[in-house]
Amino acid sequence: MARYPLSQAARILTRDLRVRASSLLLGEVRSRIAGADPCRASTSMCIYVHYDGGRLLHRYVRDQIAALCDHGYRVVFVSHARSRPDLESLAPHCLELVHRRNLGHDFGAYRFGLKWLRSQGFQPAEVLLTNDSCYGYFGGLGRMLQASRASDAALWGITDSYDTAYHIQSYFMRLSAELFGTKSFWRFLDRLPNTTDRRRVIHSGEVGLTQYLLRHGFSTDCFVPYKELVSDWHAHGKQRYSDRPGEREFVEWLESCLLRGRPMNPTHCFADRLIERFQVPLVKKDLLRKNPLGVPNLDRIEHIVTGNGGDFSPVVEHLKFGDF
């Protein structure tokens, strides 16, 4: 992992110390309430992680929580919002709702939720780990959840990546009952860094989890493998773009990266194909809000979703809000 400049490293350390001191003095949990637990007979659990720069629970988040509940998941909602969100509004769909200090980003919240399940004596048949980094679920979760439950893998996800090292991308993952009950998995969680450094969390958590499991003999699997997406790009993907400026440059750049074996982010470079061909009912939020790779024709995603009967209005609504 690349080193930070000294000044940036000092800022991260200062922020870490401040949040850790607050956690020690005031507690890690800022607020919590029990939910109605409408799926109390279910053995399917879900840890859902939320963040907002204020205290908002946007409509796409509320819709996702309701959809997970409709599919029988007992949802533990963990929010890292800067101010306490309206947890009560989600209580009818959740098992437990927590407003927590943001140590460890998503993986810190995943660990918190998993440890809470363990402390309460739950023995889940599966645990879904997901967060609010994607819009969706366009067209429903049924097909994807069916695929996850048909897999014998200890760790299953929607997409995988070879960036840094091979890993299952952590925005939507399923843990097996076997993995939840394995001591080595809990040792991995105990070693995760308590830090506000997002890059370190990704390296230690997202990438680290898959690598740790592979080294300890566990299997992983995903809904749409990266290599299948690359093959689809060579066969069909680039034909979607014209010779217009912007499109031509993107195709040439991506083609060059793929031919040289440079790992790309599948949720950005192949987002429309994930929805259209592979029926993944999600699109990454930062792709539509920031588009860091300059992917052209993102308006195509709305046309694909609405053309298949999906509701894109929660996305349009959220895109009006700035990241503050």
Helices and strands as residue ranges (DSSP letters): H 6-26, E 29-34, E 44-50, H 59-70, E 74-79, G 87-89, G 91-93, E 94-100, H 105-119, E 126-131, E 134-136, H 142-150, E 155-161, E 167-168, E 172-176, H 177-180, H 183-190, H 198-201, I 202-207, H 208-215, E 220-224, H 226-235, G 237-240, H 247-259, H 266-269, H 271-276, E 282-284, H 285-289, H 299-307, H 313-318
